[in-house]
């Protein structure tokens, strides 16, 4: 369903594309949250865990930057992950004011939950598409992401802002 243009400068296609991106992202998060709920996890927590699986021992500030969210939000997620026995905070050896976040050994044995849930969401998302169609879709999405990143970097250069993603 296309949304009517709101001005002479925006077309129905532009409005529809934004809605489709938003709806797909939201539905994927809902599907992932549903699959993770029995394990006491949310998709937001999984983003933290995935970064720690890539590079264990990140600081809360580093995680906040990587996730593009506030440090208070990261702290709350880490609190819940600590309670669930996924991670632990340790003092930074080089900066006593800073805490580093490490996966607990029990997290390694539970990491399959993350990959299985992600694989299931992909199966649901790409049902009925051929592997060539999925490859093409992902290629186009990467190009869109790159276009947006480049445009944001250009805007930041003009305004002096910082674009990290």
GUMI-254892 format. One record per atom (N, C-alpha, C): residue number from 1; residue in three letters; x, y, z. Coordinates in nm, 2 decimals, always signed. Layout:
residues N
- NUM/Ala/X/Y/Z
...
//
This chain:
residues 165
- 1/Unk/+0.08/-0.12/+0.00
- 1/Unk/+0.00/+0.00/+0.00
- 1/Unk/+0.09/+0.12/+0.00
- 2/Unk/+0.06/+0.21/-0.09
- 2/Unk/+0.14/+0.34/-0.10
- 2/Unk/+0.08/+0.45/-0.02
- 3/Unk/+0.17/+0.53/+0.04
- 3/Unk/+0.12/+0.64/+0.12
- 3/Unk/+0.12/+0.76/+0.02
- 4/Unk/+0.01/+0.84/+0.03
- 4/Unk/+0.00/+0.96/-0.06
- 4/Unk/+0.12/+1.06/-0.02
- 5/Unk/+0.16/+1.12/-0.13
- 5/Unk/+0.27/+1.22/-0.11
- 5/Unk/+0.22/+1.34/-0.03
- 6/Unk/+0.31/+1.39/+0.06
- 6/Unk/+0.27/+1.50/+0.15
- 6/Unk/+0.31/+1.63/+0.10
- 7/Unk/+0.40/+1.63/+0.00
- 7/Unk/+0.45/+1.76/-0.06
- 7/Unk/+0.49/+1.73/-0.20
- 8/Unk/+0.51/+1.84/-0.27
- 8/Unk/+0.55/+1.83/-0.41
- 8/Unk/+0.69/+1.77/-0.42
- 9/Unk/+0.77/+1.77/-0.31
- 9/Unk/+0.91/+1.73/-0.31
- 9/Unk/+0.92/+1.58/-0.27
- 10/Unk/+0.81/+1.52/-0.22
- 10/Unk/+0.83/+1.37/-0.18
- 10/Unk/+0.73/+1.29/-0.26
- 11/Unk/+0.77/+1.18/-0.31
- 11/Unk/+0.69/+1.09/-0.39
- 11/Unk/+0.63/+0.98/-0.30
- 12/Unk/+0.52/+0.91/-0.35
- 12/Unk/+0.47/+0.80/-0.28
- 12/Unk/+0.58/+0.69/-0.26
- 13/Unk/+0.66/+0.67/-0.36
- 13/Unk/+0.77/+0.57/-0.35
- 13/Unk/+0.86/+0.60/-0.24
- 14/Unk/+0.90/+0.72/-0.22
- 14/Unk/+0.99/+0.76/-0.11
- 14/Unk/+0.92/+0.73/+0.03
- 15/Unk/+0.80/+0.76/+0.04
- 15/Unk/+0.73/+0.73/+0.16
- 15/Unk/+0.71/+0.58/+0.19
- 16/Unk/+0.68/+0.51/+0.08
- 16/Unk/+0.66/+0.37/+0.09
- 16/Unk/+0.79/+0.30/+0.13
- 17/Unk/+0.90/+0.34/+0.07
- 17/Unk/+1.03/+0.28/+0.10
- 17/Unk/+1.07/+0.29/+0.25
- 18/Unk/+1.04/+0.41/+0.30
- 18/Unk/+1.07/+0.43/+0.44
- 18/Unk/+0.99/+0.35/+0.53
- 19/Unk/+0.86/+0.33/+0.50
- 19/Unk/+0.77/+0.25/+0.58
- 19/Unk/+0.81/+0.10/+0.57
- 20/Unk/+0.85/+0.06/+0.45
- 20/Unk/+0.89/-0.08/+0.43
- 20/Unk/+1.01/-0.11/+0.51
- 21/Unk/+1.11/-0.02/+0.51
- 21/Unk/+1.24/-0.04/+0.59
- 21/Unk/+1.20/-0.05/+0.73
- 22/Unk/+1.12/+0.04/+0.78
- 22/Unk/+1.08/+0.05/+0.92
- 22/Unk/+1.00/-0.08/+0.96
- 23/Unk/+0.91/-0.12/+0.88
- 23/Unk/+0.83/-0.24/+0.92
- 23/Unk/+0.91/-0.36/+0.92
- 24/Unk/+1.00/-0.38/+0.82
- 24/Unk/+1.08/-0.50/+0.81
- 24/Unk/+1.17/-0.51/+0.94
- 25/Unk/+1.23/-0.39/+0.97
- 25/Unk/+1.32/-0.39/+1.09
- 25/Unk/+1.24/-0.42/+1.21
- 26/Unk/+1.13/-0.36/+1.23
- 26/Unk/+1.05/-0.38/+1.35
- 26/Unk/+1.00/-0.53/+1.36
- 27/Unk/+0.95/-0.59/+1.25
- 27/Unk/+0.90/-0.72/+1.25
- 27/Unk/+1.02/-0.82/+1.28
- 28/Unk/+1.14/-0.80/+1.22
- 28/Unk/+1.25/-0.89/+1.25
- 28/Unk/+1.28/-0.88/+1.40
- 29/Unk/+1.28/-0.76/+1.46
- 29/Unk/+1.31/-0.75/+1.60
- 29/Unk/+1.20/-0.83/+1.68
- 30/Unk/+1.08/-0.81/+1.65
- 30/Unk/+0.97/-0.88/+1.72
- 30/Unk/+0.99/-1.03/+1.71
- 31/Unk/+1.02/-1.08/+1.59
- 31/Unk/+1.04/-1.22/+1.57
- 31/Unk/+1.16/-1.27/+1.65
- 32/Unk/+1.27/-1.20/+1.65
- 32/Unk/+1.38/-1.24/+1.73
- 32/Unk/+1.35/-1.23/+1.88
- 33/Unk/+1.28/-1.13/+1.92
- 33/Unk/+1.24/-1.12/+2.07
- 33/Unk/+1.16/-1.24/+2.11
- 34/Unk/+1.07/-1.28/+2.02
- 34/Unk/+0.98/-1.40/+2.05
- 34/Unk/+1.06/-1.53/+2.06
- 35/Unk/+1.16/-1.54/+1.98
- 35/Unk/+1.25/-1.66/+1.98
- 35/Unk/+1.34/-1.66/+2.10
- 36/Unk/+1.38/-1.54/+2.15
- 36/Unk/+1.48/-1.53/+2.26
- 36/Unk/+1.41/-1.53/+2.39
- 37/Unk/+1.28/-1.50/+2.40
- 37/Unk/+1.22/-1.48/+2.53
- 37/Unk/+1.23/-1.61/+2.62
- 38/Unk/+1.21/-1.73/+2.56
- 38/Unk/+1.23/-1.85/+2.65
- 38/Unk/+1.37/-1.86/+2.71
- 39/Unk/+1.46/-1.79/+2.66
- 39/Unk/+1.60/-1.79/+2.71
- 39/Unk/+1.63/-1.67/+2.80
- 40/Unk/+1.53/-1.59/+2.82
- 40/Unk/+1.55/-1.47/+2.91
- 40/Unk/+1.63/-1.36/+2.84
- 41/Unk/+1.63/-1.36/+2.71
- 41/Unk/+1.70/-1.26/+2.63
- 41/Unk/+1.61/-1.17/+2.55
- 42/Unk/+1.66/-1.05/+2.52
- 42/Unk/+1.60/-0.96/+2.42
- 42/Unk/+1.69/-0.94/+2.30
- 43/Unk/+1.64/-0.89/+2.19
- 43/Unk/+1.72/-0.86/+2.08
- 43/Unk/+1.82/-0.76/+2.11
- 44/Unk/+1.79/-0.66/+2.19
- 44/Unk/+1.88/-0.55/+2.23
- 44/Unk/+2.00/-0.62/+2.31
- 45/Unk/+1.97/-0.71/+2.40
- 45/Unk/+2.08/-0.78/+2.47
- 45/Unk/+2.17/-0.86/+2.38
- 46/Unk/+2.11/-0.92/+2.28
- 46/Unk/+2.19/-1.00/+2.18
- 46/Unk/+2.29/-0.91/+2.11
- 47/Unk/+2.25/-0.79/+2.08
- 47/Unk/+2.34/-0.70/+2.01
- 47/Unk/+2.47/-0.68/+2.10
- 48/Unk/+2.45/-0.66/+2.23
- 48/Unk/+2.56/-0.65/+2.32
- 48/Unk/+2.65/-0.78/+2.32
- 49/Unk/+2.58/-0.90/+2.33
- 49/Unk/+2.65/-1.02/+2.33
- 49/Unk/+2.72/-1.05/+2.20
- 50/Unk/+2.66/-1.01/+2.09
- 50/Unk/+2.73/-1.03/+1.96
- 50/Unk/+2.86/-0.95/+1.95
- 51/Unk/+2.86/-0.83/+2.00
- 51/Unk/+2.98/-0.75/+2.00
- 51/Unk/+3.09/-0.81/+2.09
- 52/Unk/+3.04/-0.86/+2.21
- 52/Unk/+3.14/-0.93/+2.30
- 52/Unk/+3.19/-1.06/+2.24
- 53/Unk/+3.11/-1.13/+2.17
- 53/Unk/+3.16/-1.25/+2.10
- 53/Unk/+3.27/-1.21/+2.00
- 54/Unk/+3.26/-1.10/+1.94
- 54/Unk/+3.36/-1.05/+1.84
- 54/Unk/+3.48/-1.00/+1.91
- 55/Unk/+3.46/-0.92/+2.02
- 55/Unk/+3.57/-0.86/+2.09
- 55/Unk/+3.53/-0.86/+2.24
- 56/Unk/+3.57/-0.96/+2.31
- 56/Unk/+3.54/-0.97/+2.46
- 56/Unk/+3.62/-0.86/+2.53
- 57/Unk/+3.56/-0.81/+2.64
- 57/Unk/+3.63/-0.71/+2.72
- 57/Unk/+3.62/-0.57/+2.68
- 58/Unk/+3.51/-0.53/+2.61
- 58/Unk/+3.49/-0.40/+2.57
- 58/Unk/+3.44/-0.32/+2.69
- 59/Unk/+3.47/-0.19/+2.69
- 59/Unk/+3.42/-0.10/+2.80
- 59/Unk/+3.27/-0.07/+2.77
- 60/Unk/+3.20/-0.03/+2.87
- 60/Unk/+3.06/+0.01/+2.85
- 60/Unk/+3.05/+0.13/+2.76
- 61/Unk/+3.14/+0.22/+2.76
- 61/Unk/+3.14/+0.33/+2.67
- 61/Unk/+3.16/+0.28/+2.52
- 62/Unk/+3.26/+0.19/+2.50
- 62/Unk/+3.28/+0.13/+2.37
- 62/Unk/+3.15/+0.06/+2.32
- 63/Unk/+3.09/-0.01/+2.41
- 63/Unk/+2.96/-0.08/+2.37
- 63/Unk/+2.86/+0.02/+2.33
- 64/Unk/+2.84/+0.13/+2.41
- 64/Unk/+2.75/+0.23/+2.38
- 64/Unk/+2.77/+0.29/+2.24
- 65/Unk/+2.90/+0.32/+2.21
- 65/Unk/+2.93/+0.38/+2.08
- 65/Unk/+2.90/+0.28/+1.96
- 66/Unk/+2.94/+0.15/+1.98
- 66/Unk/+2.91/+0.05/+1.88
- 66/Unk/+2.76/+0.03/+1.86
- 67/Unk/+2.69/+0.04/+1.96
- 67/Unk/+2.54/+0.01/+1.95
- 67/Unk/+2.46/+0.14/+1.92
- 68/Unk/+2.53/+0.25/+1.93
- 68/Unk/+2.47/+0.38/+1.90
- 68/Unk/+2.36/+0.41/+2.00
- 69/Unk/+2.38/+0.38/+2.13
- 69/Unk/+2.28/+0.41/+2.23
- 69/Unk/+2.36/+0.47/+2.35
- 70/Unk/+2.28/+0.52/+2.45
- 70/Unk/+2.34/+0.59/+2.56
- 70/Unk/+2.41/+0.49/+2.66
- 71/Unk/+2.50/+0.54/+2.74
- 71/Unk/+2.57/+0.45/+2.83
- 71/Unk/+2.48/+0.40/+2.94
- 72/Unk/+2.37/+0.48/+2.98
- 72/Unk/+2.28/+0.44/+3.08
- 72/Unk/+2.20/+0.32/+3.03
- 73/Unk/+2.16/+0.32/+2.90
- 73/Unk/+2.09/+0.21/+2.84
- 73/Unk/+2.18/+0.08/+2.84
- 74/Unk/+2.30/+0.10/+2.80
- 74/Unk/+2.40/-0.01/+2.80
- 74/Unk/+2.42/-0.07/+2.94
- 75/Unk/+2.43/+0.02/+3.04
- 75/Unk/+2.45/-0.03/+3.18
- 75/Unk/+2.33/-0.11/+3.22
- 76/Unk/+2.21/-0.07/+3.19
- 76/Unk/+2.09/-0.15/+3.22
- 76/Unk/+2.09/-0.29/+3.15
- 77/Unk/+2.13/-0.29/+3.03
- 77/Unk/+2.14/-0.42/+2.96
- 77/Unk/+2.24/-0.51/+3.02
- 78/Unk/+2.35/-0.45/+3.06
- 78/Unk/+2.46/-0.53/+3.12
- 78/Unk/+2.42/-0.58/+3.25
- 79/Unk/+2.34/-0.50/+3.33
- 79/Unk/+2.29/-0.54/+3.46
- 79/Unk/+2.21/-0.67/+3.44
- 80/Unk/+2.12/-0.67/+3.34
- 80/Unk/+2.03/-0.78/+3.32
- 80/Unk/+2.11/-0.90/+3.27
- 81/Unk/+2.21/-0.88/+3.19
- 81/Unk/+2.29/-0.99/+3.14
- 81/Unk/+2.38/-1.05/+3.25
- 82/Unk/+2.42/-0.97/+3.34
- 82/Unk/+2.49/-1.02/+3.46
- 82/Unk/+2.40/-1.10/+3.55
- 83/Unk/+2.28/-1.06/+3.57
- 83/Unk/+2.19/-1.13/+3.65
- 83/Unk/+2.16/-1.27/+3.59
- 84/Unk/+2.15/-1.27/+3.45
- 84/Unk/+2.12/-1.39/+3.38
- 84/Unk/+2.25/-1.48/+3.36
- 85/Unk/+2.36/-1.44/+3.41
- 85/Unk/+2.49/-1.51/+3.41
- 85/Unk/+2.55/-1.52/+3.27
- 86/Unk/+2.53/-1.42/+3.19
- 86/Unk/+2.59/-1.42/+3.06
- 86/Unk/+2.73/-1.34/+3.06
- 87/Unk/+2.73/-1.23/+3.14
- 87/Unk/+2.85/-1.15/+3.14
- 87/Unk/+2.89/-1.11/+3.28
- 88/Unk/+3.01/-1.05/+3.29
- 88/Unk/+3.06/-1.00/+3.42
- 88/Unk/+3.14/-0.87/+3.39
- 89/Unk/+3.13/-0.78/+3.48
- 89/Unk/+3.21/-0.65/+3.47
- 89/Unk/+3.33/-0.67/+3.55
- 90/Unk/+3.44/-0.62/+3.50
- 90/Unk/+3.57/-0.62/+3.57
- 90/Unk/+3.63/-0.48/+3.56
- 91/Unk/+3.71/-0.44/+3.66
- 91/Unk/+3.78/-0.32/+3.65
- 91/Unk/+3.88/-0.32/+3.54
- 92/Unk/+3.89/-0.21/+3.47
- 92/Unk/+3.99/-0.19/+3.37
- 92/Unk/+4.13/-0.18/+3.43
- 93/Unk/+4.22/-0.26/+3.39
- 93/Unk/+4.35/-0.26/+3.45
- 93/Unk/+4.43/-0.12/+3.43
- 94/Unk/+4.39/-0.05/+3.32
- 94/Unk/+4.46/+0.07/+3.29
- 94/Unk/+4.38/+0.20/+3.34
- 95/Unk/+4.25/+0.18/+3.37
- 95/Unk/+4.17/+0.30/+3.41
- 95/Unk/+4.07/+0.25/+3.52
- 96/Unk/+4.10/+0.28/+3.64
- 96/Unk/+4.01/+0.23/+3.75
- 96/Unk/+3.87/+0.28/+3.74
- 97/Unk/+3.85/+0.39/+3.68
- 97/Unk/+3.71/+0.45/+3.67
- 97/Unk/+3.63/+0.37/+3.57
- 98/Unk/+3.69/+0.29/+3.48
- 98/Unk/+3.62/+0.22/+3.37
- 98/Unk/+3.60/+0.08/+3.40
- 99/Unk/+3.49/+0.02/+3.36
- 99/Unk/+3.46/-0.12/+3.37
- 99/Unk/+3.46/-0.18/+3.23
- 100/Unk/+3.52/-0.30/+3.23
- 100/Unk/+3.52/-0.38/+3.10
- 100/Unk/+3.42/-0.49/+3.12
- 101/Unk/+3.35/-0.53/+3.01
- 101/Unk/+3.25/-0.63/+3.01
- 101/Unk/+3.30/-0.76/+2.94
- 102/Unk/+3.30/-0.87/+3.02
- 102/Unk/+3.35/-1.00/+2.96
- 102/Unk/+3.23/-1.10/+2.96
- 103/Unk/+3.24/-1.19/+2.86
- 103/Unk/+3.14/-1.30/+2.86
- 103/Unk/+3.19/-1.40/+2.97
- 104/Unk/+3.09/-1.46/+3.04
- 104/Unk/+3.12/-1.56/+3.13
- 104/Unk/+3.14/-1.69/+3.06
- 105/Unk/+3.21/-1.78/+3.12
- 105/Unk/+3.24/-1.91/+3.05
- 105/Unk/+3.10/-1.98/+3.01
- 106/Unk/+3.00/-1.96/+3.09
- 106/Unk/+2.87/-2.03/+3.07
- 106/Unk/+2.81/-1.97/+2.94
- 107/Unk/+2.85/-1.85/+2.90
- 107/Unk/+2.79/-1.78/+2.78
- 107/Unk/+2.83/-1.86/+2.66
- 108/Unk/+2.95/-1.91/+2.65
- 108/Unk/+3.00/-1.98/+2.54
- 108/Unk/+2.92/-2.10/+2.51
- 109/Unk/+2.87/-2.17/+2.61
- 109/Unk/+2.79/-2.29/+2.59
- 109/Unk/+2.65/-2.25/+2.55
- 110/Unk/+2.61/-2.13/+2.57
- 110/Unk/+2.47/-2.08/+2.53
- 110/Unk/+2.47/-2.00/+2.40
- 111/Unk/+2.59/-1.98/+2.35
- 111/Unk/+2.60/-1.89/+2.23
- 111/Unk/+2.52/-1.94/+2.11
- 112/Unk/+2.50/-2.08/+2.10
- 112/Unk/+2.42/-2.14/+1.99
- 112/Unk/+2.28/-2.08/+1.99
- 113/Unk/+2.23/-2.04/+2.10
- 113/Unk/+2.09/-1.98/+2.11
- 113/Unk/+2.08/-1.86/+2.02
- 114/Unk/+2.19/-1.78/+2.02
- 114/Unk/+2.19/-1.66/+1.94
- 114/Unk/+2.19/-1.69/+1.79
- 115/Unk/+2.28/-1.78/+1.75
- 115/Unk/+2.29/-1.81/+1.61
- 115/Unk/+2.17/-1.88/+1.56
- 116/Unk/+2.11/-1.97/+1.64
- 116/Unk/+1.99/-2.04/+1.60
- 116/Unk/+1.87/-1.95/+1.58
- 117/Unk/+1.86/-1.85/+1.67
- 117/Unk/+1.75/-1.76/+1.66
- 117/Unk/+1.77/-1.67/+1.54
- 118/Unk/+1.89/-1.62/+1.51
- 118/Unk/+1.92/-1.54/+1.40
- 118/Unk/+1.89/-1.62/+1.27
- 119/Unk/+1.93/-1.74/+1.26
- 119/Unk/+1.91/-1.82/+1.15
- 119/Unk/+1.75/-1.84/+1.12
- 120/Unk/+1.68/-1.86/+1.23
- 120/Unk/+1.53/-1.88/+1.22
- 120/Unk/+1.47/-1.75/+1.17
- 121/Unk/+1.51/-1.64/+1.22
- 121/Unk/+1.45/-1.51/+1.17
- 121/Unk/+1.48/-1.49/+1.02
- 122/Unk/+1.60/-1.53/+0.98
- 122/Unk/+1.64/-1.52/+0.84
- 122/Unk/+1.55/-1.62/+0.76
- 123/Unk/+1.53/-1.74/+0.81
- 123/Unk/+1.44/-1.83/+0.74
- 123/Unk/+1.30/-1.77/+0.72
- 124/Unk/+1.25/-1.72/+0.82
- 124/Unk/+1.12/-1.65/+0.82
- 124/Unk/+1.12/-1.54/+0.72
- 125/Unk/+1.22/-1.46/+0.73
- 125/Unk/+1.23/-1.33/+0.64
- 125/Unk/+1.24/-1.37/+0.49
- 126/Unk/+1.31/-1.47/+0.46
- 126/Unk/+1.34/-1.50/+0.32
- 126/Unk/+1.26/-1.61/+0.27
- 127/Unk/+1.16/-1.66/+0.34
- 127/Unk/+1.07/-1.77/+0.29
- 127/Unk/+1.02/-1.73/+0.15
- 128/Unk/+1.03/-1.83/+0.06
- 128/Unk/+0.98/-1.81/-0.07
- 128/Unk/+1.07/-1.74/-0.17
- 129/Unk/+1.19/-1.70/-0.12
- 129/Unk/+1.28/-1.63/-0.21
- 129/Unk/+1.39/-1.73/-0.24
- 130/Unk/+1.44/-1.72/-0.37
- 130/Unk/+1.55/-1.81/-0.41
- 130/Unk/+1.68/-1.76/-0.34
- 131/Unk/+1.78/-1.84/-0.34
- 131/Unk/+1.91/-1.79/-0.29
- 131/Unk/+1.97/-1.68/-0.37
- 132/Unk/+1.94/-1.68/-0.51
- 132/Unk/+1.98/-1.56/-0.59
- 132/Unk/+1.91/-1.44/-0.55
- 133/Unk/+1.78/-1.45/-0.52
- 133/Unk/+1.70/-1.33/-0.48
- 133/Unk/+1.75/-1.28/-0.35
- 134/Unk/+1.78/-1.37/-0.25
- 134/Unk/+1.83/-1.32/-0.12
- 134/Unk/+1.97/-1.25/-0.14
- 135/Unk/+2.05/-1.31/-0.22
- 135/Unk/+2.18/-1.25/-0.25
- 135/Unk/+2.17/-1.11/-0.31
- 136/Unk/+2.08/-1.10/-0.41
- 136/Unk/+2.05/-0.97/-0.47
- 136/Unk/+1.99/-0.87/-0.37
- 137/Unk/+1.90/-0.91/-0.29
- 137/Unk/+1.84/-0.82/-0.19
- 137/Unk/+1.94/-0.77/-0.10
- 138/Unk/+2.03/-0.86/-0.04
- 138/Unk/+2.13/-0.82/+0.05
- 138/Unk/+2.23/-0.73/-0.02
- 139/Unk/+2.26/-0.75/-0.14
- 139/Unk/+2.36/-0.67/-0.21
- 139/Unk/+2.30/-0.53/-0.23
- 140/Unk/+2.17/-0.52/-0.26
- 140/Unk/+2.11/-0.39/-0.27
- 140/Unk/+2.09/-0.32/-0.14
- 141/Unk/+2.06/-0.39/-0.04
- 141/Unk/+2.05/-0.33/+0.10
- 141/Unk/+2.19/-0.28/+0.14
- 142/Unk/+2.30/-0.35/+0.11
- 142/Unk/+2.43/-0.30/+0.15
- 142/Unk/+2.46/-0.17/+0.07
- 143/Unk/+2.42/-0.17/-0.05
- 143/Unk/+2.44/-0.04/-0.13
- 143/Unk/+2.36/+0.07/-0.07
- 144/Unk/+2.23/+0.05/-0.03
- 144/Unk/+2.15/+0.15/+0.03
- 144/Unk/+2.22/+0.20/+0.16
- 145/Unk/+2.27/+0.10/+0.24
- 145/Unk/+2.34/+0.14/+0.37
- 145/Unk/+2.46/+0.22/+0.34
- 146/Unk/+2.54/+0.18/+0.24
- 146/Unk/+2.66/+0.26/+0.20
- 146/Unk/+2.62/+0.40/+0.15
- 147/Unk/+2.52/+0.41/+0.07
- 147/Unk/+2.47/+0.54/+0.02
- 147/Unk/+2.43/+0.63/+0.14
- 148/Unk/+2.36/+0.58/+0.24
- 148/Unk/+2.32/+0.66/+0.35
- 148/Unk/+2.44/+0.69/+0.44
- 149/Unk/+2.53/+0.60/+0.46
- 149/Unk/+2.65/+0.63/+0.54
- 149/Unk/+2.73/+0.74/+0.47
- 150/Unk/+2.75/+0.73/+0.34
- 150/Unk/+2.83/+0.83/+0.27
- 150/Unk/+2.76/+0.97/+0.28
- 151/Unk/+2.63/+0.97/+0.26
- 151/Unk/+2.56/+1.10/+0.27
- 151/Unk/+2.57/+1.16/+0.41
- 152/Unk/+2.56/+1.07/+0.51
- 152/Unk/+2.57/+1.12/+0.65
- 152/Unk/+2.71/+1.17/+0.68
- 153/Unk/+2.81/+1.10/+0.63
- 153/Unk/+2.95/+1.15/+0.65
- 153/Unk/+2.97/+1.28/+0.58
- 154/Unk/+2.91/+1.30/+0.46
- 154/Unk/+2.92/+1.42/+0.39
- 154/Unk/+2.86/+1.54/+0.46
- 155/Unk/+2.74/+1.51/+0.52
- 155/Unk/+2.67/+1.61/+0.60
- 155/Unk/+2.75/+1.64/+0.72
- 156/Unk/+2.80/+1.54/+0.79
- 156/Unk/+2.88/+1.57/+0.91
- 156/Unk/+3.01/+1.65/+0.88
- 157/Unk/+3.07/+1.63/+0.76
- 157/Unk/+3.18/+1.70/+0.72
- 157/Unk/+3.15/+1.85/+0.70
- 158/Unk/+3.03/+1.87/+0.65
- 158/Unk/+2.98/+2.01/+0.63
- 158/Unk/+2.95/+2.08/+0.76
- 159/Unk/+2.88/+2.00/+0.85
- 159/Unk/+2.84/+2.06/+0.98
- 159/Unk/+2.94/+2.04/+1.09
- 160/Unk/+3.05/+1.96/+1.06
- 160/Unk/+3.15/+1.93/+1.17
- 160/Unk/+3.11/+1.83/+1.26
- 161/Unk/+3.00/+1.75/+1.23
- 161/Unk/+2.95/+1.65/+1.32
- 161/Unk/+3.03/+1.52/+1.31
- 162/Unk/+2.99/+1.42/+1.39
- 162/Unk/+3.06/+1.29/+1.39
- 162/Unk/+2.96/+1.19/+1.35
- 163/Unk/+3.00/+1.11/+1.25
- 163/Unk/+2.92/+1.00/+1.20
- 163/Unk/+3.00/+0.87/+1.21
- 164/Unk/+2.96/+0.78/+1.31
- 164/Unk/+3.04/+0.67/+1.33
- 164/Unk/+2.99/+0.55/+1.26
- 165/Unk/+2.87/+0.55/+1.20
- 165/Unk/+2.82/+0.43/+1.13
- 165/Unk/+2.80/+0.45/+0.99
//
